[in-house]
Amino acid sequence: MSGRITEQVIEEIRARIDIVDLIGARMTLKKAGSAFKGCCPFHHEKTPSFHVNQEKQFYHCFGCGESGDVFTFLMKQDGLSFTDAARLLAERVGVVIEEQHDEKTHVRQLLYAIHTELAAFYQRCLRQTKEAQAAREYLAKRKMSDSLIECFGIGYAPAKPKNSILQWASKHNFTPEQLVSAGVLCPPREQSAPDDFYDRFAGRLMFPICDRPGRVVAFSGRLLAERRNAAKYVNSPETEIFTKSRVLYALDKASSHIVKHPRREAIVCEGQIDVIRCHDSGFNTAVAAQGTAFTKEHVSLLKRYADSVVLVFDGDSAGRKAALRTGTLFLEEEIPVRVAVLPKGEDPDSLLRDQGPSVFREALETADSVTAFQIKTFHEDEAQPDSIDALNRITRDVFETLAGCDGAVLRTRLLQEAAELLHLPYSALEQDLEKYRDAARNRAAHAASFKTKDTTSAPNASAQPDHDLDTDEGRQDDSQLDVLSAKPILKPPSTYEQSLCELLVEHEHDLAVLGLVEEFLPEHMIEHPFAKLLVRTLAEQRRTGEDLLAKLHQTAAPCWLPLLEGLLTHKHKMLGAKEMTKEDAARDLITRIWIARIKQKRDSISPSSTAETDAQRLTLSTLMKKLEMLPWESACLMMRSELQTEGYIHDASGA
């Protein structure tokens, strides 16, 4: 449901709200002539310089310069959007905001209701059922108090009886199909058993995921006992009310504390337990990404509330890689970012639980800038860190991190710090960084130039490269020439195909990863020409042992260079999956690409309803659901069967 807030409604809210009452309920205000004074809530001060003018319904701080009206005050104090602030004030003074319905309003309302009721159900199960004893013991072992469990709404999804979730749904007038749309149930695996729904979370410890206003929009379920082919964590799929890149775990609790922090600094952790432990220990500005690595969308979301960030990731190799990757994203948004170094083998939860808040606070206070952290980390990884080749590698990595930061002041300060740590003249680093940034801009401009060309006509043969990977006879491989001689494809690969490219470059010599891709991702399953070319190159490299990836960089068409150089530049800096091996990551990406291609094939079927088209859509939908639900051991058998029989997805590419 979306609200259309008119100027008339805004003025009515403003007229009914007394700014002195609103602000005075949160801080001490004293009458001072025609105004009211108090210590500013936006910065620390001993002498009051915060003035509230009741007549003009306006506030201003002569110390820090903050000023605004009732809407601005709530937005800055509680980290609300203007719409949320207006709704909150309208509810307070009884102003009705005209609602503007869309066709999906009812669906969203239903999903919110399901998640709200389910969260309460899971909490009751945790407290009251005998089956949840193992969950209660696990929480007690992790030193989770009852008040903390209640605060974060932790619950338990019962596994027995098998249809307990369906019984709950029937009692609350929800249908199984509605629970499927909420991501709680998986549809029946076989058409012959239409009532055999599968509970995605059965037997798991449940963590509700809330959006910024605090509504439950998804769940994360943790396995309590090892189960064959079962992931430790299972998260809700994306729905009409849940998009992973738009949700940060505990932001609903942390946002108001972030905006009141002296530096408006947020703590970013890797996991839910880490965040919960931080809040329990008084570090209530902690958040985490939900079911995915930190993205640009997450950074943009957090930027609404935070002016700076400190990353507190695990002390292992994967955690350090994640910190560097995430830190670069914040710098691109010109947000200062520091990295707290934890002892190896420790995470925020274990450190706070076993050593207490003082040790953790010290780690925060002594956190290095992301550049200093990067230099120290790479120094440790180098056998001879003072050698010229090691110095060259480290400086190039620093340039890669700083190149995307457009804020001149922030970039200059970090480069000065790098010069001190590397014992190099600042002017030399500055000169090389500008060369690096110029080269990056030139590459981007070169890639953008293809967009201005007429791609509707056949490419000029002379403009195409007359080289690629050589065959044994010293001639171009025809299939590669087909890819490169096609008209340029300017859009980047899909998210999954891009991730596949990153994984393959990261593990270019790993026979297990390459073998999985070769067996289960034939070319017609890969859509983007560059991704096809890269997979083919690495497959050939695997067979010949020649360094064909380096050769590809020398011979690739100009339109592919930005993509290829981006992969090569970030090599060995890819984000490690916390609970996933490289083989698991390959299997997951293969499955997701299959599902995407099947969906593409299904969507291409004529929308007219006939016996044939309906049967095709049903078959493809069933195949998608099976791949989503089945463990890899079963899913790969289905893939192999489809490939051997040239089944429904054989021509999914439109060939």
Secondary structure as a PSIPRED ss2 file (coil, helix, strand):
# PSIPRED VFORMAT (PSIPRED V4.0)

   1 M C   1.000  0.000  0.000
   2 S E   0.000  0.000  1.000
   3 G E   0.000  0.000  1.000
   4 R C   1.000  0.000  0.000
   5 I C   1.000  0.000  0.000
   6 T C   1.000  0.000  0.000
   7 E H   0.000  1.000  0.000
   8 Q H   0.000  1.000  0.000
   9 V H   0.000  1.000  0.000
  10 I H   0.000  1.000  0.000
  11 E H   0.000  1.000  0.000
  12 E H   0.000  1.000  0.000
  13 I H   0.000  1.000  0.000
  14 R H   0.000  1.000  0.000
  15 A H   0.000  1.000  0.000
  16 R H   0.000  1.000  0.000
  17 I C   1.000  0.000  0.000
  18 D C   1.000  0.000  0.000
  19 I H   0.000  1.000  0.000
  20 V H   0.000  1.000  0.000
  21 D H   0.000  1.000  0.000
  22 L H   0.000  1.000  0.000
  23 I H   0.000  1.000  0.000
  24 G H   0.000  1.000  0.000
  25 A C   1.000  0.000  0.000
  26 R C   1.000  0.000  0.000
  27 M C   1.000  0.000  0.000
  28 T C   1.000  0.000  0.000
  29 L C   1.000  0.000  0.000
  30 K E   0.000  0.000  1.000
  31 K E   0.000  0.000  1.000
  32 A E   0.000  0.000  1.000
  33 G C   1.000  0.000  0.000
  34 S C   1.000  0.000  0.000
  35 A E   0.000  0.000  1.000
  36 F E   0.000  0.000  1.000
  37 K E   0.000  0.000  1.000
  38 G E   0.000  0.000  1.000
  39 C C   1.000  0.000  0.000
  40 C C   1.000  0.000  0.000
  41 P C   1.000  0.000  0.000
  42 F C   1.000  0.000  0.000
  43 H C   1.000  0.000  0.000
  44 H C   1.000  0.000  0.000
  45 E C   1.000  0.000  0.000
  46 K C   1.000  0.000  0.000
  47 T C   1.000  0.000  0.000
  48 P C   1.000  0.000  0.000
  49 S C   1.000  0.000  0.000
  50 F E   0.000  0.000  1.000
  51 H E   0.000  0.000  1.000
  52 V E   0.000  0.000  1.000
  53 N E   0.000  0.000  1.000
  54 Q C   1.000  0.000  0.000
  55 E C   1.000  0.000  0.000
  56 K C   1.000  0.000  0.000
  57 Q C   1.000  0.000  0.000
  58 F E   0.000  0.000  1.000
  59 Y E   0.000  0.000  1.000
  60 H E   0.000  0.000  1.000
  61 C E   0.000  0.000  1.000
  62 F C   1.000  0.000  0.000
  63 G C   1.000  0.000  0.000
  64 C C   1.000  0.000  0.000
  65 G C   1.000  0.000  0.000
  66 E C   1.000  0.000  0.000
  67 S E   0.000  0.000  1.000
  68 G E   0.000  0.000  1.000
  69 D C   1.000  0.000  0.000
  70 V H   0.000  1.000  0.000
  71 F H   0.000  1.000  0.000
  72 T H   0.000  1.000  0.000
  73 F H   0.000  1.000  0.000
  74 L H   0.000  1.000  0.000
  75 M H   0.000  1.000  0.000
  76 K H   0.000  1.000  0.000
  77 Q H   0.000  1.000  0.000
  78 D H   0.000  1.000  0.000
  79 G C   1.000  0.000  0.000
  80 L C   1.000  0.000  0.000
  81 S C   1.000  0.000  0.000
  82 F H   0.000  1.000  0.000
  83 T H   0.000  1.000  0.000
  84 D H   0.000  1.000  0.000
  85 A H   0.000  1.000  0.000
  86 A H   0.000  1.000  0.000
  87 R H   0.000  1.000  0.000
  88 L H   0.000  1.000  0.000
  89 L H   0.000  1.000  0.000
  90 A H   0.000  1.000  0.000
  91 E H   0.000  1.000  0.000
  92 R H   0.000  1.000  0.000
  93 V H   0.000  1.000  0.000
  94 G C   1.000  0.000  0.000
  95 V C   1.000  0.000  0.000
  96 V C   1.000  0.000  0.000
  97 I C   1.000  0.000  0.000
  98 E C   1.000  0.000  0.000
  99 E E   0.000  0.000  1.000
 100 Q E   0.000  0.000  1.000
 101 H C   1.000  0.000  0.000
 102 D C   1.000  0.000  0.000
 103 E C   1.000  0.000  0.000
 104 K C   1.000  0.000  0.000
 105 T H   0.000  1.000  0.000
 106 H H   0.000  1.000  0.000
 107 V H   0.000  1.000  0.000
 108 R H   0.000  1.000  0.000
 109 Q H   0.000  1.000  0.000
 110 L H   0.000  1.000  0.000
 111 L H   0.000  1.000  0.000
 112 Y H   0.000  1.000  0.000
 113 A H   0.000  1.000  0.000
 114 I H   0.000  1.000  0.000
 115 H H   0.000  1.000  0.000
 116 T H   0.000  1.000  0.000
 117 E H   0.000  1.000  0.000
 118 L H   0.000  1.000  0.000
 119 A H   0.000  1.000  0.000
 120 A H   0.000  1.000  0.000
 121 F H   0.000  1.000  0.000
 122 Y H   0.000  1.000  0.000
 123 Q H   0.000  1.000  0.000
 124 R H   0.000  1.000  0.000
 125 C H   0.000  1.000  0.000
 126 L H   0.000  1.000  0.000
 127 R H   0.000  1.000  0.000
 128 Q H   0.000  1.000  0.000
 129 T C   1.000  0.000  0.000
 130 K H   0.000  1.000  0.000
 131 E H   0.000  1.000  0.000
 132 A H   0.000  1.000  0.000
 133 Q H   0.000  1.000  0.000
 134 A H   0.000  1.000  0.000
 135 A H   0.000  1.000  0.000
 136 R H   0.000  1.000  0.000
 137 E H   0.000  1.000  0.000
 138 Y H   0.000  1.000  0.000
 139 L H   0.000  1.000  0.000
 140 A H   0.000  1.000  0.000
 141 K H   0.000  1.000  0.000
 142 R C   1.000  0.000  0.000
 143 K C   1.000  0.000  0.000
 144 M C   1.000  0.000  0.000
 145 S C   1.000  0.000  0.000
 146 D H   0.000  1.000  0.000
 147 S H   0.000  1.000  0.000
 148 L H   0.000  1.000  0.000
 149 I H   0.000  1.000  0.000
 150 E H   0.000  1.000  0.000
 151 C H   0.000  1.000  0.000
 152 F C   1.000  0.000  0.000
 153 G C   1.000  0.000  0.000
 154 I C   1.000  0.000  0.000
 155 G E   0.000  0.000  1.000
 156 Y E   0.000  0.000  1.000
 157 A E   0.000  0.000  1.000
 158 P C   1.000  0.000  0.000
 159 A C   1.000  0.000  0.000
 160 K C   1.000  0.000  0.000
 161 P C   1.000  0.000  0.000
 162 K C   1.000  0.000  0.000
 163 N C   1.000  0.000  0.000
 164 S H   0.000  1.000  0.000
 165 I H   0.000  1.000  0.000
 166 L H   0.000  1.000  0.000
 167 Q H   0.000  1.000  0.000
 168 W H   0.000  1.000  0.000
 169 A H   0.000  1.000  0.000
 170 S H   0.000  1.000  0.000
 171 K H   0.000  1.000  0.000
 172 H C   1.000  0.000  0.000
 173 N C   1.000  0.000  0.000
 174 F C   1.000  0.000  0.000
 175 T C   1.000  0.000  0.000
 176 P H   0.000  1.000  0.000
 177 E H   0.000  1.000  0.000
 178 Q H   0.000  1.000  0.000
 179 L H   0.000  1.000  0.000
 180 V H   0.000  1.000  0.000
 181 S H   0.000  1.000  0.000
 182 A C   1.000  0.000  0.000
 183 G C   1.000  0.000  0.000
 184 V C   1.000  0.000  0.000
 185 L E   0.000  0.000  1.000
 186 C E   0.000  0.000  1.000
 187 P C   1.000  0.000  0.000
 188 P C   1.000  0.000  0.000
 189 R C   1.000  0.000  0.000
 190 E C   1.000  0.000  0.000
 191 Q C   1.000  0.000  0.000
 192 S C   1.000  0.000  0.000
 193 A C   1.000  0.000  0.000
 194 P C   1.000  0.000  0.000
 195 D C   1.000  0.000  0.000
 196 D C   1.000  0.000  0.000
 197 F C   1.000  0.000  0.000
 198 Y E   0.000  0.000  1.000
 199 D E   0.000  0.000  1.000
 200 R C   1.000  0.000  0.000
 201 F C   1.000  0.000  0.000
 202 A C   1.000  0.000  0.000
 203 G C   1.000  0.000  0.000
 204 R E   0.000  0.000  1.000
 205 L E   0.000  0.000  1.000
 206 M E   0.000  0.000  1.000
 207 F E   0.000  0.000  1.000
 208 P E   0.000  0.000  1.000
 209 I E   0.000  0.000  1.000
 210 C E   0.000  0.000  1.000
 211 D C   1.000  0.000  0.000
 212 R C   1.000  0.000  0.000
 213 P C   1.000  0.000  0.000
 214 G C   1.000  0.000  0.000
 215 R C   1.000  0.000  0.000
 216 V E   0.000  0.000  1.000
 217 V E   0.000  0.000  1.000
 218 A E   0.000  0.000  1.000
 219 F E   0.000  0.000  1.000
 220 S E   0.000  0.000  1.000
 221 G E   0.000  0.000  1.000
 222 R E   0.000  0.000  1.000
 223 L E   0.000  0.000  1.000
 224 L C   1.000  0.000  0.000
 225 A C   1.000  0.000  0.000
 226 E C   1.000  0.000  0.000
 227 R C   1.000  0.000  0.000
 228 R C   1.000  0.000  0.000
 229 N C   1.000  0.000  0.000
 230 A C   1.000  0.000  0.000
 231 A C   1.000  0.000  0.000
 232 K C   1.000  0.000  0.000
 233 Y E   0.000  0.000  1.000
 234 V E   0.000  0.000  1.000
 235 N E   0.000  0.000  1.000
 236 S C   1.000  0.000  0.000
 237 P C   1.000  0.000  0.000
 238 E C   1.000  0.000  0.000
 239 T E   0.000  0.000  1.000
 240 E C   1.000  0.000  0.000
 241 I C   1.000  0.000  0.000
 242 F E   0.000  0.000  1.000
 243 T C   1.000  0.000  0.000
 244 K H   0.000  1.000  0.000
 245 S H   0.000  1.000  0.000
 246 R H   0.000  1.000  0.000
 247 V C   1.000  0.000  0.000
 248 L E   0.000  0.000  1.000
 249 Y E   0.000  0.000  1.000
 250 A C   1.000  0.000  0.000
 251 L H   0.000  1.000  0.000
 252 D H   0.000  1.000  0.000
 253 K H   0.000  1.000  0.000
 254 A H   0.000  1.000  0.000
 255 S H   0.000  1.000  0.000
 256 S H   0.000  1.000  0.000
 257 H H   0.000  1.000  0.000
 258 I H   0.000  1.000  0.000
 259 V H   0.000  1.000  0.000
 260 K H   0.000  1.000  0.000
 261 H C   1.000  0.000  0.000
 262 P C   1.000  0.000  0.000
 263 R C   1.000  0.000  0.000
 264 R C   1.000  0.000  0.000
 265 E E   0.000  0.000  1.000
 266 A E   0.000  0.000  1.000
 267 I E   0.000  0.000  1.000
 268 V E   0.000  0.000  1.000
 269 C E   0.000  0.000  1.000
 270 E C   1.000  0.000  0.000
 271 G C   1.000  0.000  0.000
 272 Q H   0.000  1.000  0.000
 273 I H   0.000  1.000  0.000
 274 D H   0.000  1.000  0.000
 275 V H   0.000  1.000  0.000
 276 I H   0.000  1.000  0.000
 277 R H   0.000  1.000  0.000
 278 C H   0.000  1.000  0.000
 279 H H   0.000  1.000  0.000
 280 D H   0.000  1.000  0.000
 281 S C   1.000  0.000  0.000
 282 G C   1.000  0.000  0.000
 283 F C   1.000  0.000  0.000
 284 N C   1.000  0.000  0.000
 285 T C   1.000  0.000  0.000
 286 A E   0.000  0.000  1.000
 287 V E   0.000  0.000  1.000
 288 A E   0.000  0.000  1.000
 289 A E   0.000  0.000  1.000
 290 Q C   1.000  0.000  0.000
 291 G C   1.000  0.000  0.000
 292 T C   1.000  0.000  0.000
 293 A C   1.000  0.000  0.000
 294 F C   1.000  0.000  0.000
 295 T C   1.000  0.000  0.000
 296 K H   0.000  1.000  0.000
 297 E H   0.000  1.000  0.000
 298 H H   0.000  1.000  0.000
 299 V H   0.000  1.000  0.000
 300 S H   0.000  1.000  0.000
 301 L H   0.000  1.000  0.000
 302 L H   0.000  1.000  0.000
 303 K H   0.000  1.000  0.000
 304 R C   1.000  0.000  0.000
 305 Y C   1.000  0.000  0.000
 306 A C   1.000  0.000  0.000
 307 D C   1.000  0.000  0.000
 308 S E   0.000  0.000  1.000
 309 V E   0.000  0.000  1.000
 310 V E   0.000  0.000  1.000
 311 L E   0.000  0.000  1.000
 312 V C   1.000  0.000  0.000
 313 F C   1.000  0.000  0.000
 314 D C   1.000  0.000  0.000
 315 G C   1.000  0.000  0.000
 316 D C   1.000  0.000  0.000
 317 S H   0.000  1.000  0.000
 318 A H   0.000  1.000  0.000
 319 G H   0.000  1.000  0.000
 320 R H   0.000  1.000  0.000
 321 K H   0.000  1.000  0.000
 322 A H   0.000  1.000  0.000
 323 A H   0.000  1.000  0.000
 324 L H   0.000  1.000  0.000
 325 R H   0.000  1.000  0.000
 326 T H   0.000  1.000  0.000
 327 G H   0.000  1.000  0.000
 328 T H   0.000  1.000  0.000
 329 L H   0.000  1.000  0.000
 330 F H   0.000  1.000  0.000
 331 L H   0.000  1.000  0.000
 332 E H   0.000  1.000  0.000
 333 E C   1.000  0.000  0.000
 334 E C   1.000  0.000  0.000
 335 I C   1.000  0.000  0.000
 336 P C   1.000  0.000  0.000
 337 V E   0.000  0.000  1.000
 338 R E   0.000  0.000  1.000
 339 V E   0.000  0.000  1.000
 340 A C   1.000  0.000  0.000
 341 V C   1.000  0.000  0.000
 342 L C   1.000  0.000  0.000
 343 P C   1.000  0.000  0.000
 344 K C   1.000  0.000  0.000
 345 G C   1.000  0.000  0.000
 346 E C   1.000  0.000  0.000
 347 D C   1.000  0.000  0.000
 348 P H   0.000  1.000  0.000
 349 D H   0.000  1.000  0.000
 350 S H   0.000  1.000  0.000
 351 L H   0.000  1.000  0.000
 352 L H   0.000  1.000  0.000
 353 R H   0.000  1.000  0.000
 354 D H   0.000  1.000  0.000
 355 Q H   0.000  1.000  0.000
 356 G C   1.000  0.000  0.000
 357 P H   0.000  1.000  0.000
 358 S H   0.000  1.000  0.000
 359 V H   0.000  1.000  0.000
 360 F H   0.000  1.000  0.000
 361 R H   0.000  1.000  0.000
 362 E H   0.000  1.000  0.000
 363 A H   0.000  1.000  0.000
 364 L H   0.000  1.000  0.000
 365 E H   0.000  1.000  0.000
 366 T C   1.000  0.000  0.000
 367 A C   1.000  0.000  0.000
 368 D E   0.000  0.000  1.000
 369 S E   0.000  0.000  1.000
 370 V H   0.000  1.000  0.000
 371 T H   0.000  1.000  0.000
 372 A H   0.000  1.000  0.000
 373 F H   0.000  1.000  0.000
 374 Q H   0.000  1.000  0.000
 375 I H   0.000  1.000  0.000
 376 K H   0.000  1.000  0.000
 377 T H   0.000  1.000  0.000
 378 F H   0.000  1.000  0.000
 379 H H   0.000  1.000  0.000
 380 E H   0.000  1.000  0.000
 381 D H   0.000  1.000  0.000
 382 E C   1.000  0.000  0.000
 383 A C   1.000  0.000  0.000
 384 Q C   1.000  0.000  0.000
 385 P C   1.000  0.000  0.000
 386 D C   1.000  0.000  0.000
 387 S C   1.000  0.000  0.000
 388 I H   0.000  1.000  0.000
 389 D H   0.000  1.000  0.000
 390 A H   0.000  1.000  0.000
 391 L H   0.000  1.000  0.000
 392 N H   0.000  1.000  0.000
 393 R H   0.000  1.000  0.000
 394 I H   0.000  1.000  0.000
 395 T H   0.000  1.000  0.000
 396 R H   0.000  1.000  0.000
 397 D H   0.000  1.000  0.000
 398 V H   0.000  1.000  0.000
 399 F H   0.000  1.000  0.000
 400 E H   0.000  1.000  0.000
 401 T H   0.000  1.000  0.000
 402 L H   0.000  1.000  0.000
 403 A H   0.000  1.000  0.000
 404 G C   1.000  0.000  0.000
 405 C C   1.000  0.000  0.000
 406 D C   1.000  0.000  0.000
 407 G C   1.000  0.000  0.000
 408 A H   0.000  1.000  0.000
 409 V H   0.000  1.000  0.000
 410 L H   0.000  1.000  0.000
 411 R H   0.000  1.000  0.000
 412 T H   0.000  1.000  0.000
 413 R H   0.000  1.000  0.000
 414 L H   0.000  1.000  0.000
 415 L H   0.000  1.000  0.000
 416 Q H   0.000  1.000  0.000
 417 E H   0.000  1.000  0.000
 418 A H   0.000  1.000  0.000
 419 A H   0.000  1.000  0.000
 420 E H   0.000  1.000  0.000
 421 L H   0.000  1.000  0.000
 422 L H   0.000  1.000  0.000
 423 H C   1.000  0.000  0.000
 424 L C   1.000  0.000  0.000
 425 P C   1.000  0.000  0.000
 426 Y H   0.000  1.000  0.000
 427 S H   0.000  1.000  0.000
 428 A H   0.000  1.000  0.000
 429 L H   0.000  1.000  0.000
 430 E H   0.000  1.000  0.000
 431 Q H   0.000  1.000  0.000
 432 D H   0.000  1.000  0.000
 433 L H   0.000  1.000  0.000
 434 E H   0.000  1.000  0.000
 435 K H   0.000  1.000  0.000
 436 Y H   0.000  1.000  0.000
 437 R H   0.000  1.000  0.000
 438 D H   0.000  1.000  0.000
 439 A H   0.000  1.000  0.000
 440 A H   0.000  1.000  0.000
 441 R H   0.000  1.000  0.000
 442 N H   0.000  1.000  0.000
 443 R H   0.000  1.000  0.000
 444 A H   0.000  1.000  0.000
 445 A H   0.000  1.000  0.000
 446 H H   0.000  1.000  0.000
 447 A H   0.000  1.000  0.000
 448 A H   0.000  1.000  0.000
 449 S H   0.000  1.000  0.000
 450 F H   0.000  1.000  0.000
 451 K H   0.000  1.000  0.000
 452 T H   0.000  1.000  0.000
 453 K C   1.000  0.000  0.000
 454 D C   1.000  0.000  0.000
 455 T C   1.000  0.000  0.000
 456 T C   1.000  0.000  0.000
 457 S C   1.000  0.000  0.000
 458 A C   1.000  0.000  0.000
 459 P C   1.000  0.000  0.000
 460 N C   1.000  0.000  0.000
 461 A H   0.000  1.000  0.000
 462 S H   0.000  1.000  0.000
 463 A H   0.000  1.000  0.000
 464 Q C   1.000  0.000  0.000
 465 P C   1.000  0.000  0.000
 466 D C   1.000  0.000  0.000
 467 H C   1.000  0.000  0.000
 468 D C   1.000  0.000  0.000
 469 L C   1.000  0.000  0.000
 470 D E   0.000  0.000  1.000
 471 T C   1.000  0.000  0.000
 472 D C   1.000  0.000  0.000
 473 E C   1.000  0.000  0.000
 474 G C   1.000  0.000  0.000
 475 R C   1.000  0.000  0.000
 476 Q E   0.000  0.000  1.000
 477 D C   1.000  0.000  0.000
 478 D H   0.000  1.000  0.000
 479 S H   0.000  1.000  0.000
 480 Q H   0.000  1.000  0.000
 481 L H   0.000  1.000  0.000
 482 D H   0.000  1.000  0.000
 483 V H   0.000  1.000  0.000
 484 L H   0.000  1.000  0.000
 485 S H   0.000  1.000  0.000
 486 A C   1.000  0.000  0.000
 487 K C   1.000  0.000  0.000
 488 P C   1.000  0.000  0.000
 489 I C   1.000  0.000  0.000
 490 L C   1.000  0.000  0.000
 491 K C   1.000  0.000  0.000
 492 P C   1.000  0.000  0.000
 493 P C   1.000  0.000  0.000
 494 S C   1.000  0.000  0.000
 495 T H   0.000  1.000  0.000
 496 Y H   0.000  1.000  0.000
 497 E H   0.000  1.000  0.000
 498 Q H   0.000  1.000  0.000
 499 S H   0.000  1.000  0.000
 500 L H   0.000  1.000  0.000
 501 C H   0.000  1.000  0.000
 502 E H   0.000  1.000  0.000
 503 L H   0.000  1.000  0.000
 504 L H   0.000  1.000  0.000
 505 V H   0.000  1.000  0.000
 506 E H   0.000  1.000  0.000
 507 H C   1.000  0.000  0.000
 508 E C   1.000  0.000  0.000
 509 H C   1.000  0.000  0.000
 510 D C   1.000  0.000  0.000
 511 L H   0.000  1.000  0.000
 512 A H   0.000  1.000  0.000
 513 V H   0.000  1.000  0.000
 514 L H   0.000  1.000  0.000
 515 G H   0.000  1.000  0.000
 516 L H   0.000  1.000  0.000
 517 V H   0.000  1.000  0.000
 518 E H   0.000  1.000  0.000
 519 E H   0.000  1.000  0.000
 520 F H   0.000  1.000  0.000
 521 L C   1.000  0.000  0.000
 522 P C   1.000  0.000  0.000
 523 E H   0.000  1.000  0.000
 524 H H   0.000  1.000  0.000
 525 M H   0.000  1.000  0.000
 526 I C   1.000  0.000  0.000
 527 E C   1.000  0.000  0.000
 528 H C   1.000  0.000  0.000
 529 P H   0.000  1.000  0.000
 530 F H   0.000  1.000  0.000
 531 A H   0.000  1.000  0.000
 532 K H   0.000  1.000  0.000
 533 L H   0.000  1.000  0.000
 534 L H   0.000  1.000  0.000
 535 V H   0.000  1.000  0.000
 536 R H   0.000  1.000  0.000
 537 T H   0.000  1.000  0.000
 538 L H   0.000  1.000  0.000
 539 A H   0.000  1.000  0.000
 540 E H   0.000  1.000  0.000
 541 Q H   0.000  1.000  0.000
 542 R H   0.000  1.000  0.000
 543 R H   0.000  1.000  0.000
 544 T H   0.000  1.000  0.000
 545 G C   1.000  0.000  0.000
 546 E C   1.000  0.000  0.000
 547 D C   1.000  0.000  0.000
 548 L H   0.000  1.000  0.000
 549 L H   0.000  1.000  0.000
 550 A H   0.000  1.000  0.000
 551 K H   0.000  1.000  0.000
 552 L H   0.000  1.000  0.000
 553 H H   0.000  1.000  0.000
 554 Q H   0.000  1.000  0.000
 555 T H   0.000  1.000  0.000
 556 A C   1.000  0.000  0.000
 557 A C   1.000  0.000  0.000
 558 P H   0.000  1.000  0.000
 559 C H   0.000  1.000  0.000
 560 W H   0.000  1.000  0.000
 561 L H   0.000  1.000  0.000
 562 P H   0.000  1.000  0.000
 563 L H   0.000  1.000  0.000
 564 L H   0.000  1.000  0.000
 565 E H   0.000  1.000  0.000
 566 G H   0.000  1.000  0.000
 567 L H   0.000  1.000  0.000
 568 L H   0.000  1.000  0.000
 569 T H   0.000  1.000  0.000
 570 H C   1.000  0.000  0.000
 571 K C   1.000  0.000  0.000
 572 H C   1.000  0.000  0.000
 573 K C   1.000  0.000  0.000
 574 M C   1.000  0.000  0.000
 575 L C   1.000  0.000  0.000
 576 G C   1.000  0.000  0.000
 577 A C   1.000  0.000  0.000
 578 K C   1.000  0.000  0.000
 579 E C   1.000  0.000  0.000
 580 M C   1.000  0.000  0.000
 581 T C   1.000  0.000  0.000
 582 K H   0.000  1.000  0.000
 583 E H   0.000  1.000  0.000
 584 D H   0.000  1.000  0.000
 585 A H   0.000  1.000  0.000
 586 A H   0.000  1.000  0.000
 587 R H   0.000  1.000  0.000
 588 D H   0.000  1.000  0.000
 589 L H   0.000  1.000  0.000
 590 I H   0.000  1.000  0.000
 591 T H   0.000  1.000  0.000
 592 R H   0.000  1.000  0.000
 593 I H   0.000  1.000  0.000
 594 W H   0.000  1.000  0.000
 595 I H   0.000  1.000  0.000
 596 A H   0.000  1.000  0.000
 597 R H   0.000  1.000  0.000
 598 I H   0.000  1.000  0.000
 599 K H   0.000  1.000  0.000
 600 Q H   0.000  1.000  0.000
 601 K H   0.000  1.000  0.000
 602 R H   0.000  1.000  0.000
 603 D H   0.000  1.000  0.000
 604 S C   1.000  0.000  0.000
 605 I C   1.000  0.000  0.000
 606 S C   1.000  0.000  0.000
 607 P C   1.000  0.000  0.000
 608 S C   1.000  0.000  0.000
 609 S C   1.000  0.000  0.000
 610 T C   1.000  0.000  0.000
 611 A H   0.000  1.000  0.000
 612 E H   0.000  1.000  0.000
 613 T H   0.000  1.000  0.000
 614 D H   0.000  1.000  0.000
 615 A H   0.000  1.000  0.000
 616 Q H   0.000  1.000  0.000
 617 R H   0.000  1.000  0.000
 618 L H   0.000  1.000  0.000
 619 T H   0.000  1.000  0.000
 620 L H   0.000  1.000  0.000
 621 S H   0.000  1.000  0.000
 622 T H   0.000  1.000  0.000
 623 L H   0.000  1.000  0.000
 624 M H   0.000  1.000  0.000
 625 K H   0.000  1.000  0.000
 626 K H   0.000  1.000  0.000
 627 L H   0.000  1.000  0.000
 628 E H   0.000  1.000  0.000
 629 M H   0.000  1.000  0.000
 630 L C   1.000  0.000  0.000
 631 P C   1.000  0.000  0.000
 632 W H   0.000  1.000  0.000
 633 E H   0.000  1.000  0.000
 634 S H   0.000  1.000  0.000
 635 A H   0.000  1.000  0.000
 636 C H   0.000  1.000  0.000
 637 L H   0.000  1.000  0.000
 638 M H   0.000  1.000  0.000
 639 M H   0.000  1.000  0.000
 640 R H   0.000  1.000  0.000
 641 S H   0.000  1.000  0.000
 642 E H   0.000  1.000  0.000
 643 L H   0.000  1.000  0.000
 644 Q H   0.000  1.000  0.000
 645 T H   0.000  1.000  0.000
 646 E C   1.000  0.000  0.000
 647 G C   1.000  0.000  0.000
 648 Y C   1.000  0.000  0.000
 649 I C   1.000  0.000  0.000
 650 H C   1.000  0.000  0.000
 651 D C   1.000  0.000  0.000
 652 A C   1.000  0.000  0.000
 653 S C   1.000  0.000  0.000
 654 G C   1.000  0.000  0.000
 655 A C   1.000  0.000  0.000
